[in-house]
Amino acid sequence: MAAVNPFLQVDDLSFSVGDKELFHHISFGIAEGQRIGLIARNGTGKTSLLNIIAGKEQPEGGSVIFRRDLRVAYLEQTPTYPAEMTVMEACLWHCKEEPRRIQEYLTKLRITDHDQPIGHLSGGQLKRVALANVLCQEPDLLILDEPTNHLDLRMIEWLETYLGRSTMTLLMVTHDRYFLDRVCSVILELDDQTLYTYRGNYAYYLEKRQERIDVASAEVARANNLYRRELEWMRSTPQARSHKARYREEAFVDLERRARQRVEEDTVSLQLNSTYIGSKIFEAEYVSKTFPAREGEAGSRERVILKDFYYNFSRYEKMGIVGANGTGKSTFIKMLLGLVKPDSGRFVIGDTVRFGYFSQDGLQFDAAAGEAMVVGVPVWYDERTRVIDAVRRVAEYVDLGGGRQLSAMQFLQHFLFTPLQQQNYINKLSGGERRRLQLCMVLMQNPNFLILDEPTNDLDIATLNILEDYLATFRGCVIVVSHDRYFMDKVVDHLLVFQGDGVVKDFPGNYSQFREWEKEQQSTATSKTKEQTVSKSREAVQSRTEKEGGTDARPRRLSFKEKRELEALEADIAALEAEKTQLEADLCSGTLSVEELTEKSKRLPLLAEELDAKEMRWLELSEIAG
């Protein structure tokens, strides 16, 4: 993909890890203004490619050429800063931006203590600080590796809008399919060491990728037919073969390679025989939970997670849990599992319930004991264990029902671990491959109640498709905590919305339906406010009319001067509203200088006041005019 007016050009790039070649002689360019999403399975080189472009790793061959003086910022998947730095110092580390602008980003990303040492932050908080840092650099080219990880749904929507309005050129890796669809206009797919280009959004990519697979499948079928005929010729006597053209022998080698190619679909039907679950699942009986204020943290106060919360969970219910970071979503799950005790109230669990817990913390290893915890069951191995051996220690076979079974090796293949990859040691796996292994180890125990806490973090789209299909036919209960809107919409039919301070809303629908309902509520509230303003205006006009001429006075009409004022107000209000819309877009664009940003920030509140005054006067005159 050669770029017109390129920001950078990648030519003939190759890279391997050990004896595994991740990509082979790939080339592409990035032009000014393009918004490119990079898609690939875990472990096939997405992060390595970004690291090479950012200069963090060196390729085995090929080149990366940047336009001179190009400003580049890179959000790494796992960013690092000196532990003694404060949050604000980390944000200023790579940019000269004024602190006021950085504070805006940190506020949107809910980082409140700007003097807190970096070493005290969680992984999620650190990723958000790093995101604020790259945004404030206002680069020409912004490279993002999983930018939506550790952001809650409102933060993702804000970032989606911000990047959509920005003029920055983007190259990003993300599994968030709504984010890809709404932000990116070009998709690059890294598959089987080869790079494919799709000039459209995610929906366009899905359509054209299927066409590519169909064509490849037809080519493999044709190659197989030719291969059978050529095989007969190659197996003929040496005397017969010696008289044949040499080129046919060489062509046969290439034909054999093509015929043995396997065109695999990302989605695999996987239906396990989940354990029977009775009609009683769990009942939360007036549960309350509060965490005290964090000692030494500026502005911190006690956090109320639940307050006399009651809920009776239904059989086969598929519930999503959403809410801002810190409102208690993960704590609620841990209380249900008995890992955290409530302050008051209790959870009553049905006798037939068998939990399967996919934790956002991943596989937790005890280096001394060599123990990993999966669904609360100790599995004895360490990170130097092979993938297949780790899975076999959970179960040798998986029950599919009806007398059918899958071996551990076959089960791993359903989750895109080839026989060769199954021989890898766990410490050689990428972060996404470890999460996929963790998912296998949870599902193969045949739970009847799945609890998935941020399951989409670090999982590639292919694995998400498999998990979504599995959950669609799962004969059990599901609770999902996730910031992935696409995943939530496909999987859940019911929401608990954690709104903070112990307030939990029960909503019958998926996330997109909830957001539509919420927007309608906000619109209704705005309409009521306007109605109240109009009503007050009418009362004021009526009061003045009565004072001027008494209750029996004729209705007052607009004077010539007032008619001209009304016409002018209509034009002024339209102009002010247009200015306000443009001003808000400019402030969110990320392209303003410090001086422009300061000037426009000062103008916005003055503009709002002027608009309110003119609208109020327009209402008064309109009421008189009838």
KOLLUMZA-297445 format. One record per residue (C-alpha): y, x, z; residue in three letters. Coordinates in steps of 0.25 Angstrom, whole numbers, padded with zeros to 4 digits, always signed. Each point is the difference from the previous one (the first is absolute). Example, Ala and Ser with C-alpha at 12.3 -4.5 7.8 and 13.67 -1.06 7.14 Angstrom:
2
-0018+0049+0031ALA/+0014+0006-0002SER/
# end
This chain:
626
+0000+0000+0000MET/+0012+0008-0005ALA/+0013-0005+0006ALA/+0013-0002-0008VAL/+0011+0007+0008ASN/-0010+0005+0010PRO/+0003+0003+0014PHE/-0013+0008+0001LEU/-0012+0003-0010GLN/-0014+0002+0005VAL/-0009+0008-0010ASP/-0015+0003-0001ASP/-0001-0001+0015LEU/-0014+0003+0007SER/-0004+0000+0014PHE/-0013+0001+0009SER/-0004+0000+0014VAL/-0012+0009+0002GLY/-0009-0003-0011ASP/+0006-0014-0002LYS/+0009-0001-0012GLU/+0011-0011+0003LEU/+0007+0000-0013PHE/-0002+0007-0013HIS/+0012+0004-0010HIS/+0008-0012+0003ILE/+0015-0002-0006SER/+0011-0010+0003PHE/+0015+0000+0001GLY/+0010-0008+0009ILE/+0013-0005-0007ALA/+0013-0003+0007GLU/-0001-0014+0006GLY/-0015-0002-0001GLN/-0007-0006+0012ARG/-0015+0005+0000ILE/-0011-0004+0008GLY/-0013+0009+0001LEU/-0013-0007+0002ILE/-0014+0007+0003ALA/-0012-0001+0009ARG/+0001+0008+0013ASN/-0004+0014-0001GLY/+0003+0001-0015THR/+0013+0008+0001GLY/+0012-0009+0002LYS/+0006+0007+0012THR/-0004+0014-0006SER/+0008-0004-0013LEU/+0012-0004+0008LEU/-0001+0013+0008ASN/-0001+0008-0012ILE/+0013-0007-0006ILE/+0007+0002+0013ALA/-0004+0015+0000GLY/-0009-0001+0013LYS/-0012+0004-0008GLU/-0003+0009-0012GLN/-0008-0005-0012PRO/-0012+0008-0006GLU/+0007-0002-0014GLY/+0011-0007-0007GLY/+0015-0001+0004SER/+0010-0009+0006VAL/+0014+0002-0006ILE/+0013-0007+0007PHE/+0013-0003-0006ARG/+0010+0010+0005ARG/+0007-0004+0013ASP/-0009-0012+0002LEU/+0001-0005+0014ARG/-0014-0004+0005VAL/-0004-0006+0013ALA/-0015-0001+0005TYR/-0006-0010+0010LEU/-0013+0006+0004GLU/-0012-0008+0004GLN/+0000+0007+0013THR/+0014+0006+0003PRO/+0002+0011+0010THR/+0013+0005+0007TYR/+0002+0010+0011PRO/-0004-0007+0013ALA/+0013+0003+0008GLU/+0009-0006-0011MET/+0006-0013+0004THR/-0001-0012-0010VAL/+0014+0002-0005MET/-0002+0015-0002GLU/-0012-0003-0008ALA/+0008-0010-0009CYS/+0010+0010-0002LEU/-0010+0011-0003TRP/+0000-0001-0015HIS/+0014-0007-0003CYS/+0015+0001+0003LYS/+0001-0015+0002GLU/+0010-0006+0010GLU/-0008-0005+0013PRO/+0006-0014-0002ARG/-0008-0002-0013ARG/-0013+0006+0006ILE/+0002-0010+0012GLN/+0000-0012-0010GLU/-0014+0005-0005TYR/-0005+0002+0014LEU/+0004-0013+0004THR/-0007-0007-0012LYS/-0012+0008+0004LEU/+0001-0003+0015ARG/+0001+0014+0005ILE/+0010-0003+0012THR/+0000+0013+0008ASP/+0006+0011-0009HIS/+0000+0010+0011ASP/-0015-0001+0002GLN/-0008+0013-0003PRO/-0008+0000-0012ILE/-0012+0004+0008GLY/+0000-0013+0008HIS/-0001-0009-0012LEU/-0012-0007-0005SER/-0006+0003-0014GLY/+0006-0013-0005GLY/+0014+0003+0006GLN/+0000+0014-0006LEU/-0003-0006-0014LYS/+0012-0010+0001ARG/+0009+0012+0005VAL/-0005+0008-0012ALA/+0003-0012-0009LEU/+0014-0001+0005ALA/+0002+0015-0003ASN/-0004-0001-0014VAL/+0008-0012-0003LEU/+0013+0006+0006CYS/-0002+0012-0009GLN/+0004-0009-0012GLU/-0009+0008-0010PRO/-0001-0001-0015ASP/-0015-0001+0001LEU/-0007-0006+0012LEU/-0015+0003+0002ILE/-0006-0010+0010LEU/-0015+0002+0006ASP/-0004-0014+0006GLU/+0014-0004+0004PRO/-0004-0013+0006THR/-0010+0005+0010ASN/+0005-0002+0014HIS/+0011-0010-0005LEU/-0001-0015+0005ASP/+0002-0011-0011LEU/+0015-0001+0002ARG/+0002+0015-0002MET/-0008+0000-0012ILE/+0008-0012-0006GLU/+0013+0008+0003TRP/-0006+0012-0006LEU/-0004-0007-0012GLU/+0014-0006-0002THR/+0007+0013+0002TYR/-0009+0008-0010LEU/+0001-0012-0010GLY/+0016+0001+0001ARG/+0000+0015+0000SER/+0002+0009-0012THR/-0009+0011+0005MET/-0012+0004-0009THR/-0013-0002+0008LEU/-0014+0005+0000LEU/-0008-0006+0011MET/-0015-0002+0005VAL/-0002-0013+0007THR/-0011-0010+0002HIS/+0010-0012+0002ASP/-0002-0008-0013ARG/+0012-0009+0002TYR/+0008+0012+0002PHE/-0005+0007-0013LEU/+0002-0013-0008ASP/+0014-0002+0005ARG/+0005+0014+0000VAL/-0007+0008-0011CYS/+0001-0001-0015SER/-0010+0011-0004VAL/-0014+0002+0006ILE/-0008+0013-0001LEU/-0015-0001+0003GLU/-0008+0012+0004LEU/-0014-0003-0004ASP/-0012+0010-0002ASP/+0009+0012-0001GLN/+0009-0007-0011THR/+0014-0006+0001LEU/+0002-0014-0007TYR/+0014-0006-0002THR/+0004-0014+0001TYR/+0014-0004-0003ARG/+0002-0012+0008GLY/-0001-0005+0015ASN/-0013-0002+0008TYR/-0004-0013-0007ALA/+0002+0006-0014TYR/-0009+0012+0005TYR/-0011-0009+0004LEU/+0000-0007-0013GLU/+0000+0013-0009LYS/-0010+0007+0009ARG/-0010-0011-0002GLN/+0002+0002-0015GLU/-0003+0015+0001ARG/-0012-0002+0008ILE/-0005-0010-0010ASP/+0002+0009-0011VAL/-0006+0012+0008ALA/-0013-0009+0002SER/-0001-0003-0014ALA/+0001+0015-0004GLU/-0011+0003+0010VAL/-0009-0010-0005ALA/+0002+0005-0015ARG/-0002+0014+0006ALA/-0013-0004+0006ASN/-0006-0005-0013ASN/+0004+0012-0007LEU/-0006+0009+0011TYR/-0013-0007-0001ARG/-0001+0004-0015ARG/+0005+0014+0002GLU/-0010+0002+0011LEU/-0011-0003-0009GLU/+0005+0010-0010TRP/+0002+0011+0011MET/-0014-0002+0005ARG/-0006+0002-0014SER/-0008+0013-0002THR/+0008+0013+0000PRO/-0004+0002-0015GLN/+0007-0013-0004ALA/+0012+0003+0009ARG/+0002+0013-0006SER/+0003-0006-0013HIS/+0011-0009+0005LYS/+0015+0003+0001ALA/+0004+0008+0012ARG/+0012-0010+0002TYR/-0010-0011+0004ARG/-0005+0007+0012GLU/+0014+0003+0005GLU/+0004-0014-0003ALA/-0012-0005+0008PHE/+0005+0007+0013VAL/+0013-0008-0001ASP/-0007-0013-0003LEU/-0010+0002+0011GLU/+0012+0002+0010ARG/+0007-0013-0005ARG/-0012-0008+0000ALA/-0003+0003+0015ARG/+0014-0004+0004GLN/+0000-0011+0010ARG/+0012-0010-0001VAL/+0001-0006+0014GLU/+0008-0012+0005GLU/+0008+0002+0012ASP/-0005-0013+0006THR/-0014-0001+0005VAL/-0006-0013+0005SER/-0005+0003+0014LEU/-0006-0011+0008GLN/-0006+0003+0014LEU/-0008-0008+0009ASN/+0010-0002+0011SER/-0006-0004+0014THR/+0000-0015+0004TYR/+0013-0004+0007ILE/+0000-0013+0008GLY/+0011-0010+0001SER/+0007+0006+0012LYS/+0008+0013-0004ILE/+0011+0003+0010PHE/+0010-0007+0008GLU/+0013+0007+0005ALA/+0003-0007+0013GLU/+0015+0002+0003TYR/+0000+0015-0001VAL/+0012+0008+0004SER/+0003+0015-0003LYS/+0012+0008+0003THR/+0002+0015-0001PHE/+0011+0007+0009PRO/+0012+0007-0006ALA/-0003+0014-0005ARG/+0005+0010+0010GLU/+0011+0009-0005GLY/+0002-0007-0013GLU/+0014-0004-0002ALA/+0002-0015-0002GLY/-0014-0004+0003SER/-0004-0012+0007ARG/-0013-0007+0004GLU/-0008-0006-0012ARG/-0006-0014+0001VAL/-0012-0001-0009ILE/-0005-0013+0004LEU/+0005-0011+0009LYS/-0010-0011+0004ASP/-0007+0000-0013PHE/-0011-0010-0003TYR/-0008+0000-0013TYR/-0014-0005-0003ASN/-0006+0007-0012PHE/-0008-0008-0010SER/-0013+0004-0007ARG/+0001+0007-0013TYR/+0015+0001+0002GLU/+0007+0011-0008LYS/+0013+0003+0008MET/+0011+0010-0004GLY/+0009+0006+0011ILE/+0014+0004-0004VAL/+0013+0005+0007GLY/+0009+0011+0002ALA/-0005+0014+0005ASN/-0001-0001+0015GLY/-0001-0015+0002THR/-0015+0002+0005GLY/-0009-0003-0012LYS/-0010+0012+0003SER/+0001-0003+0015THR/-0004-0014-0002PHE/-0012+0005-0008ILE/-0004+0010+0011LYS/+0001-0011+0011MET/-0009-0009-0008LEU/-0010+0012-0001LEU/+0001+0003+0015GLY/+0007+0013-0003LEU/+0013-0004+0007VAL/+0001-0009+0012LYS/+0010-0012+0000PRO/+0009-0002+0012ASP/-0004-0014+0001SER/-0009-0010-0007GLY/-0013+0004-0007ARG/-0008+0000-0013PHE/-0013-0008+0000VAL/-0009+0005-0011ILE/-0012-0008-0006GLY/-0014+0006+0003ASP/-0004+0002-0014THR/+0013+0007-0004VAL/-0003+0014-0005ARG/+0013+0008-0003PHE/+0002+0010-0011GLY/+0013+0008+0003TYR/+0007+0008-0011PHE/+0011+0008+0008SER/+0012+0005-0006GLN/-0002+0013+0008ASP/-0012+0003-0009GLY/-0013+0007+0004LEU/+0003+0007+0014GLN/-0007+0013+0002PHE/-0003+0006+0014ASP/-0001+0015-0004ALA/-0007+0004+0012ALA/-0010-0011+0000ALA/-0001-0001-0015GLY/+0001-0015+0002GLU/+0007-0010-0009ALA/+0003-0015+0004MET/-0003-0011-0010VAL/+0002-0014+0005VAL/-0002+0005+0014GLY/-0013+0006-0003VAL/-0002+0015+0002PRO/-0005+0006-0013VAL/-0004+0015+0003TRP/+0005+0009-0011TYR/+0012+0009-0002ASP/+0009+0003-0012GLU/-0010+0010-0006ARG/-0010-0011-0002THR/-0004-0005-0014ARG/+0005-0013-0004VAL/-0014-0006-0003ILE/-0005+0006+0014ASP/+0012-0007+0007ALA/-0003-0014-0006VAL/-0015+0001+0002ARG/+0002+0002+0015ARG/+0007-0014+0000VAL/-0011-0006-0008ALA/-0011+0005-0010GLU/+0001-0014-0007TYR/+0009-0012-0002VAL/-0005-0014+0001ASP/+0004-0008-0012LEU/-0008-0012+0004GLY/-0012-0007-0007GLY/-0008+0013+0002GLY/+0009+0009-0008ARG/+0005+0013+0005GLN/+0009+0011-0004LEU/-0002+0014+0005SER/+0011+0008+0006ALA/+0002+0008-0013MET/+0000-0013-0009GLN/+0010-0006+0010PHE/+0010+0012-0001LEU/-0001-0001-0015GLN/+0006-0014+0001HIS/+0012+0006+0006PHE/+0002+0011-0011LEU/-0007+0011+0007PHE/-0009+0007-0011THR/-0013+0007+0004PRO/+0007+0013-0001LEU/+0012-0004+0009GLN/-0010-0005+0010GLN/-0004+0014+0002GLN/+0014+0004+0004ASN/+0003+0004+0014TYR/+0010-0010+0007ILE/+0010+0011+0002ASN/+0001+0002-0015LYS/+0004-0015-0002LEU/+0014-0004-0004SER/+0007-0010+0010GLY/-0003-0012-0009GLY/-0015+0004-0001GLU/-0001+0001+0015ARG/+0006-0014+0001ARG/-0010-0005-0011ARG/-0012+0007+0008LEU/+0006-0007+0013GLN/-0001-0014-0007LEU/-0014+0002-0005CYS/-0004+0004+0015MET/+0006-0013+0005VAL/-0005-0010-0011LEU/-0015+0006+0000MET/-0002-0005+0014GLN/+0001-0015-0005ASN/+0011-0005+0010PRO/+0003-0015+0000ASN/+0015+0002+0004PHE/+0008+0011-0007LEU/+0013+0005+0006ILE/+0007+0009-0010LEU/+0012+0007+0006ASP/+0009+0005-0012GLU/-0012+0002-0009PRO/+0008+0003-0013THR/+0006+0013+0006ASN/-0005+0011-0009ASP/-0010-0008-0007LEU/+0001+0000-0015ASP/+0001-0012-0009ILE/-0015+0001-0004ALA/-0005-0001+0014THR/+0010-0011+0003LEU/-0005-0008-0011ASN/-0015+0001+0005ILE/+0005-0003+0014LEU/+0007-0013-0005GLU/-0012-0005-0007ASP/-0009+0003+0012TYR/+0010-0008+0009LEU/+0000-0012-0010ALA/-0014-0003+0002THR/-0002+0005+0015PHE/-0007-0010+0008ARG/+0007+0003+0013GLY/+0014+0001+0006CYS/+0011+0010-0004VAL/+0013+0004+0007ILE/+0009+0009-0008VAL/+0012+0008+0004VAL/+0006+0006-0013SER/+0014+0003-0006HIS/-0007-0002-0014ASP/+0006-0013-0005ARG/-0010+0000-0012TYR/-0012+0002+0009PHE/+0005-0011+0010MET/+0002-0010-0011ASP/-0014+0002-0006LYS/-0008+0000+0013VAL/+0007-0009+0011VAL/+0003-0015+0001ASP/+0007+0000+0013HIS/+0010+0009+0008LEU/+0004+0003+0014LEU/+0015+0005-0002VAL/+0004+0010+0012PHE/+0015-0002+0001GLN/+0003+0009+0012GLY/+0002-0003+0015ASP/-0013-0008+0001GLY/+0003-0010-0011VAL/-0012-0002-0009VAL/+0001-0011-0011LYS/-0013-0006-0006ASP/+0002-0002-0015PHE/-0011-0007-0009PRO/+0001+0008-0013GLY/+0001+0014-0005ASN/+0011+0010+0000TYR/+0007-0004-0013SER/+0000-0014+0005GLN/+0006+0004+0013PHE/+0011+0007-0006ARG/+0003-0012-0009GLU/+0000-0009+0012TRP/+0009+0010+0007GLU/+0010+0000-0011LYS/+0000-0015-0001GLU/+0003+0000+0015GLN/+0012+0010-0002GLN/+0005-0008-0011SER/+0000-0013+0008THR/+0007+0007+0012ALA/+0011+0005-0010THR/+0001-0014-0006SER/+0002-0006+0014LYS/+0010+0010+0004THR/+0008-0004-0013LYS/-0001-0014+0003GLU/+0005+0002+0014GLN/+0012+0008-0006THR/+0003-0012-0009VAL/-0001-0010+0011SER/+0009+0008+0008LYS/+0010+0001-0011SER/-0001-0015-0003ARG/+0003-0003+0015GLU/+0012+0010+0000ALA/+0006-0007-0013VAL/-0002-0014+0006GLN/+0007+0005+0013SER/+0012+0005-0008ARG/+0001-0012-0009THR/+0000-0010+0013GLU/+0011+0009+0006LYS/+0008+0000-0012GLU/-0001-0015-0003GLY/-0008-0007+0010GLY/-0014-0006-0002THR/+0006-0010-0010ASP/+0007+0010-0009ALA/-0004+0001-0014ARG/-0010+0012-0004PRO/+0008+0012-0003ARG/-0001+0006-0014ARG/+0001+0014-0004LEU/+0014+0005-0004SER/+0002+0007-0013PHE/+0001+0014+0008LYS/-0013-0003+0007GLU/-0007-0004-0013LYS/+0004+0014-0006ARG/-0005+0006+0013GLU/-0013-0007-0001LEU/-0002+0005-0014GLU/+0004+0014+0004ALA/-0010+0000+0012LEU/-0012-0003-0009GLU/+0003+0012-0009ALA/+0003+0009+0012ASP/-0013-0004+0007ILE/-0008+0002-0012ALA/+0006+0014-0002ALA/-0002+0004+0015LEU/-0015-0005+0000GLU/-0002+0009-0013ALA/+0007+0012+0007GLU/-0009-0003+0013LYS/-0013+0000-0008THR/+0004+0013-0008GLN/+0005+0007+0013LEU/-0014-0003+0007GLU/-0007+0005-0012ALA/+0008+0013+0000ASP/-0002+0002+0015LEU/-0015-0001-0002CYS/-0001+0008-0013SER/-0001+0014+0007GLY/+0010+0006-0011THR/+0013-0001+0007LEU/+0007+0013+0005SER/+0004+0000+0015VAL/+0015-0003-0003GLU/-0004-0012-0009GLU/-0010-0005+0011LEU/+0010+0001+0010THR/+0010-0008-0008GLU/-0009-0011-0004LYS/-0006-0001+0014SER/+0014-0003+0005LYS/+0003-0010-0011ARG/-0012-0009+0002LEU/+0004-0006+0014PRO/+0014-0002-0005LEU/-0005-0007-0013LEU/-0009-0009+0009ALA/+0012-0004+0008GLU/+0008-0003-0012GLU/-0011-0008-0007LEU/-0002-0009+0013ASP/+0015-0003+0001ALA/+0001-0004-0015LYS/-0013-0008+0001GLU/+0005-0008+0012MET/+0014-0003-0006ARG/-0008-0004-0013TRP/-0008-0010+0008LEU/+0013-0006+0007GLU/+0007-0002-0014LEU/-0013-0005-0006SER/-0001-0011+0011GLU/+0014-0005-0003ILE/-0003+0000-0014ALA/-0012-0009+0002GLY/
# end
